[in-house]
């Protein structure tokens, strides 16, 4: 059964994608998984961020999504996406998938952002993804213990690095700050011999194990 057929079956035919969105969804499904052993500067990462109605994963819902490409060690402002889910959540999410591809995703606080996004993808597109998620909430203190030894809020890391953004508590505005922090993380990781997406994931996991999280 095709992805679109499964979507119609799962949602009782209630979700109607326009032709462009439907094709984008099929194109995304056909993409190969990104190679996790490629060096940082040959890898396209995508910084992903969300807005939600609150912080309760059980009761609150996803309101907006944003993404910014980081490619060749540079933030690509033209390679960015922002969409509110209302009034067409399925099409907003398809647009997000179209820009993220199957590249490694960089987030701050994956336990919230990942859960919110994966739940929305399942609800609106009947889709389960298998992507590599990298969480700066853990990576930053593992790489910069001289600044903050423990996982801390995004605002604390922005202060530690002197980073500003055009709008706080906005999916794209905070995404811009997260992207700048990721550039710093990439550079420090490379100096430590952590040179690939897989290496970053393993480094994060080792730090989480150390914290017993």
TORMAR-923944 format. One record per residue: residue in one letter; x, y, z of N, C-alpha, C, O, CB in turn. Coordinates in pm, whole numbers, plus 50000, padded with zeros to 5 digits. Glycine has a CB too. Layout:
<pts>
AXYZXYZXYZXYZXYZ
...
</pts>
This chain:
<pts>
X500854988150000500005000050000500895012450000501835013250079499035000050124
X500605022149913501405034249905501205042950030500265041050106501045042149780
X502115052650047502005061750162500695069350157500035071050260503175071550165
X500305074150038499065081750030497845072950056496865077550113498945088449893
X497905060350014496805051250044496695048750193495605048250249496975038049969
X497855047050258497835044950403497325057450474496625056450575499235041250454
X497675069050421497195081650480495675082250473495025085650572497815093750407
X495095079050358493655079650343492975069450433491925072150491493255077250197
X493575057550443492975047150527493035050950673492075048950748493675033750505
X494175056650715494335060050856493435071550896492985072151010495765063550886
X493165080850803492395092750837490985092350778490285102450776493105105150788
X490575080350730489235079050676488985088150556487855092150530488235082050782
X490055091350484489905099850366489645114350398489305122050308488795094650281
X489785118650527489435132150566490515142350531490215154150519489165132650713
X491775137850513492855146850479492985147250327493135136950263494185142450545
X492925159250271493045160850127494235169850099494215181750128491735166650064
X495285163950041496465171550004496305176249860495775169049775497745163050021
X496785188449833496775192649694497835184849617498635177649677497015208049681
X497825186249486498705178049402500175180249437500955170749441498465181149256
X500555192849461501955195849490502385189549622503475183849631502195210949494
X501525190549725501855184749854501905169649846502775163249906500845189149960
X500975163749772500975149249757502235144349689502805134249729499765144849678
X502675151449585503905147649518505115149549608506025141349607504075155649389
X505125160549686506235162949778506345151849882507445147849920506065176549848
X505205146949927505205136150026505765123349965506545116250029503785133750079
X505375120349842505925108449776507415109949749508175100349761505175105649646
X507835121949711509265124449688510055122449816511145116749813509485138649633
X509505127149928510205125350057510325110550090511375105950135509465132850170
X509255103050069509275088850101510355081650021510955072050070507905082550073
X510605086149899511555079349811513015082949842513925076449790511255082849667
X513245092849925514615096949955515365086050031514775079250115514615109950037
X516665084250002517465075050083517805081450217517815093750229518755070950008
X518085073350316518505078650444519875085150430520755079750362518535067550553
X520055096550493521345103550484522455095150545522235088250645521265117250554
X523615095650486524775088350540525245094950668525515106950672525935087750435
X525345087050773525705092450904527205092450929527675096951034525025084651011
X527955087450833529415086750849530125097550769531355097950768529925073150806
X529385106350704530015117150627530545127950721529945130350826529015123150527
X531645134550686532155145450770531135156750783530255158450698533475150850712
X531275164550891530345175550916530185184550794529065188050755530815183651034
X531295188350735531235198650632530855192950495530865200150395532555205750622
X530525180050491529935174050372528505169550402527875162650322530785162050323
X527995173650517526665169450561525735181450569526115192050619526735162250697
X524535179750521523495189850541522715186050667522035175750670522545191050416
X522825194350768522025192850889520815202150878520855212150805522865196051017
X519765198950949518605207850952518245210651098517915201451173517385201550875
X518315223351135517865227551268516345228151266515745234451178518485241351308
X515735221751362514275220951367513775226251501514365223551606513795206351345
X512685233851495512115239251618510595239951604510055240151493512715253351649
X509925240351716508455240251714507895251051807508585256251895507915226351755
X506625254151785505825261851880504645253151920504075246251836505355275551819
X504285253452047503165245452095502285253952185502665264852228503655232852170
X501105248752212500155256252296500555256352442499995263952521498765250352282
X501505247952479502005247252616503085236752625503555231752522500865244252715
X503485233352745504595224152766504155210352812504995202052847505555229852865
X502875207852813502345194952856502185185952733501315188352649500985196552932
X503015175552724502975166852607501655159452593501265155552483504095156952613
X500955157552704499705150152700498535158852652497665154152580499385144452836
X498525171452693497355179952667497565190152557496615193752487496975187052791
X498795195052541499015205952447499265200752306499535188952284500195214452492
X499155209952210499265205952070500265214751996500595225752039497885206652001
X500735209451885501695216551802501005227651725499955225651664502385206851705
X501605239651730501025251251662501785255151535501175259251436500985262951755
X503115253951538503915258351424505225250651422505675245451523504175273551430
X505825250051303507105243251286508035252251207507605260651129506915229451213
X509345250351230510345258151158511585249751136511875240651213510695270951235
X512305252751029513545245650998514505255150929514095264150856513255233350908
X515815253050954516865260850891517975251150851518435243250932517405272150986
X518405251850725519475243350679520845248450724521105260450722519445242150529
X521705239150764523115242050793523925232650705523935220550725523465240050947
X524585238350607525245230250505526645235650480526855247650464524425230250373
X527615226450478528995230750456529515239650566530385248050542529105237950325
X528995238050687529435246150799528875260150799529375268750872530905246750800
X527845262750719527245276050711525735275050732525095265550687527555282650575
X525175285150800523735286350809523225291950677523775301650624523305295450930
X522175285750624521645289950494520285296550515519265289650512521525277850397
X520235309850535518945316450560517915314250450516715313950477519165331250577
X518385312650324517435310150216516855296050223515825293150162518115312250080
X517515287450298517085273550314516345272350446516755264850535518315263750309
X515245279650459514505280250585513015278550558512525280450446514765293650658
X512305274750663510875271750649510175275150780510695272350888510645256950610
X508995281050769508155283450886506705282050841506315287450738508415297650949
X505925274850919504495273550887503715270951014504145263351101504265262250783
X502565277151023501615273851128500775262051080500505260850961500715286151164
X500375253451173499645241551134498215244751090497705238450998499625231651248
X497575254351155496235258151112496325267350991497195276150989495455264951227
X495485265750891494305256950887494555243650819493645235450808493185263950818
X495815241150771496095228950694497305221750753498395222550697496345232250545
X497115214650865498265208350931498995198350845500225197850849497805201551055
X498285190450766498955180450683499885187150582501025182750564497925171750610
X499415197650517500245204350418501405211750483502495212450425499405213950336
X501205217350602502315223850673503395213750706504585216650694501815230550802
X503005201850747503965191450783504665185850660505855182650665503285180250860
X503945184550550504575180150426505625190350382506705186650336503525178150314
X505315203150396506285213550364507545212350449508655214450400505675227150383
X507365208950576508515206950664509355195150617510575196250609508055204850809
X508705183950586509435172250539510205175350411511315170350391508475160550516
X509605183450325510245186650198511565193950219512505192050142509325195050112
X511655202250322512895209650345513875201850433515085203350418512595223050409
X513365193450523514295185750608514885173950533515995169650563513585180850733
X514135168650435514595156350373514745145650480513935144750572515925158650300
X515765137450466516065127350568517425129950630518135120750671516005113150508
X517775142850635519045147050692518995146750844517915146650901519415160950643
X520175146750910520185147351057519495159951106519695170851052521635146851110
X518675158351209517925169551267518605174251394518985166151479516465165551294
X518745187251407519345193451526518245200851600517575209451543520525203151489
X518055197551727517015203951807517595207951941518695203751978515795194551826
X516845216052012517165219052152515985213952234514865218952223517425234552176
X516245203852316515215197152397514385187852309513215190452282514305207452467
X515025177052266514355167352180513185160552250512225156652184515335156952132
X513265159052381512195152052451510855158952429509805152452432512505151152601
X510875172152407509635179452379509405180752229508355176752178509685193252445
X510375186452158510195189252016509965176651934509085176151848511395196751961
X510745166351962510595153951886509235147551912508545143551818511725144051922
X508855146752038507565140552070506405148152008505475142051955507385139852221
X506455161552014505395169551955505305167251804504215165251750505615184351984
X506455167451738506455166051593506055151951551505245150351460507825169551535
X506615141851614506305128151573504825124951597504215117651519507185118151648
X504265130351702502835128151727502005134751618501015129051572502435133651864
X502395146851576501645153851472501775146651338500805145751263502145168451458
X502965141551307503145134251182502285121651179501725118151075504615130551163
X502185114951292501365103051298499885106551287499125099751219501625095351427
X499495117351354498085121151355497605126051219496535122251172497845132051459
X498425134551156497955141151034498405134550904497775136350800498415155251034
X499505126650911500005120350789500135105250802500575098650708501335126250753
X499755099750917499905085350941501335080950913501575070250855498905077250854
X502285089250955503685087350917504565085651041504475093551136504175099150833
X505405075351039506425073451141507785074851075508055068250974506275059451211
X508635083251130509945085751069511045078751148510885075551266510225100751062
X512155076451079513355070851141514525079851106515345076551020513605055951095
X514595091251171515615101151143516605101951258516315097551369514985114751117
X517765107651231518755109751336518485123251402518505133651336520205109151279
X518235122951533517975135151609519185138051697519655129351770516685133851695
X519685150351691520805154851774520295165851865519725175751819522005159851687
X520515164151995519925173252093520985182152156521825177352234519175165352202
X520965194952124521935204252181521765206152331522675210852398521835217652112
X520615202552383520405203452528521465195252601521905198952710518985198452566
X521875184152540522915175752599524275177752532525305177152599522525161152590
X524285180252403525555181752334526335193952381527555193252397525325182552186
X525645205052404526375217252442527145215752573528325219052576525415228852454
X526525211052683527335209452805528415198752792529435199352861526435206152922
X528185188852705529215178552686530425184152613531545179352631528635166652609
X530205194352530531295200152450531875212852512533045216052488530795203252312
X531075219952592531525232652650531305232752802530585241352852530785244552585
X531895223352875531685223153020532245235453090531835238653202532325210753079
X533175242453023533725254553084532715265953086532865275553162534975258953009
X531675264953004530625275153003529475271153095529095278753183530115277352860
X528925259353073527845254153159528035239053169528065232153067526415257853102
X528155234053290528485219953308527285210753291527445198953259529085217853444
X526095216053312524895207653309523935212553201524025224053157524205207853447
X523025204053157522005208653063521265220753119520845220753235521015197353032
X521095230953036520505243553079519545248752973519445243152864521595254053109
X518855259453007517875265252915518545271452794519725275252798517015275652988
X517785272552686518305278752565518785292952592519845296952543517235278852456
X518025300552670518435314252701519775314952771520545324252749517385320852785
X520075305252857521365305052926522505302952827523565309152840521385293953034
X522295294252728523345291852629523485303852536524595306952493523035279252548
X522405310552505522505322552424523325333152496524145339952435521115327952390
X523105334552625523885344152705525345339952710526235348452697523315345252847
X525595327152729526975322152740527775324852613528985327152620526975307152770
X527115324552499527805326852371527575340752315528105344052208527355316552270
X526805349052382526515362452332525685362352205525885370652117527795369752307
X524765352952196523945351352076522605358552094521975357852200523705336352046
X522185365551989520875371951987520085366751868520645360651776521015387451981
X518795369051871517945364951759516875375451738516685384351820517315351051785
X516165374251627515195384651592513885383251668513145393051676514915384251443
X513575371551724512355370051802512445357651890512505346451839511115369251710
X512445359652020512475348452114511095342152124510065348552104512965352952253
X511115329152156509885321252175509045320852047507815319852052509055327052290
X509735321551935509125319751804509915308351738511135307851749509165333151716
X509205299151670509885287251620511085290651532512145284551547508905278651543
X510935300151441512035303651353513055312451422514265311151399511515310551228
X512595321551508513515330151580514435322251671515655324351669512755340451661
X513885313251750514715304851836515535295051752516645291351790513855297351937
X514965290751638515715281951549516995288551499518025281951484514855277851431
X516935301551473518135308951430519205308651539520385306851509517775323651395
X518795310351663519755309551774520325295451787521525293851808519085313851906
X519465285351775519915271551784520915268451674521905261351697518725261851776
X520685273651554521605271351443522975277351473523995271151442521035277251314
X523015289251532524295295251567525025287051673526245285351666524095309651617
X524275281951770524885273351871525405260451809526435255151852523865270251981
X524705255451708525155243151645526475245151571527315236151569524095237851549
X526665256751510527945259451445529085258751545530145253151517527925273251377
X528875264451663529895263651768530125249251810531255245051831529495272251890
X529035241551823529145227551863529905219551758530735211151793527755221451885
X529635222151630530345215251522531855217651532532645208251524529825220051386
X532225230251550533645233751554534335227151673535425221651658533815248951560
X533725227651791534325221551910534395206351893535395200151928533525225152038
X533325200451841533325185951821534445181651727535125171651752531955181351766
X534625189151620535685185751525537055186151591537905177751562535645195151405
X537285195951679538565196951748538805185151842539945182351879538645210051825
X537715178351880537815166651969537815153551891537815142751950536675166752069
X537805154651759537795142651676536415136851653536295125651602538655132251738
X535365144351690533985140051665533555146551535533125158051534533015143851786
X533675139051425533665145451294532485141851205532455145851089534905142251224
X531515134251257530405129651174529085130451251529105131751374530655115051126
X527955129751182526675129151254526605117451351526125118851463525535128251154
X527095105751308527095094251398527955096951521527595093151632527585081751325
X529085103551500529945106851613529265116051711529405114351832531225113051564
X528535126051661527795134951750526745127351830526585129651950527135146251669
X526035118351763525015110551833525625101951942525065100852051524245101751734
X526765095951914527435087552013527975095952128527935091852244528565079551948
X528495107752096528995116752200527865121152292528015121352414529665129152137
X526725124452232525555128252312525115116752402524825118652520524395132652221
X525065104652345524615093252423525555090252539525105086652647524495081052334
X526855091752518527825089552625527615099552738527715095952856529265090452572
X527335112052703527095122152805525815119252881525765120753004527035136152742
X524775115252810523515111852877523715099852971523135099453080522425108652773
X524515090352928524795078753013525525083153140525265078153250525635068252937
X526445092453123527175097853238526225104653336526395103453457528255107753191
X525235111653283524245118353369523155108853417522305112453499523615129953294
X523185096353362522145086353392520765091153348519785089953421522135083253543
X520725096753225519445101553167519115092853046518095094952980519545116853125
</pts>
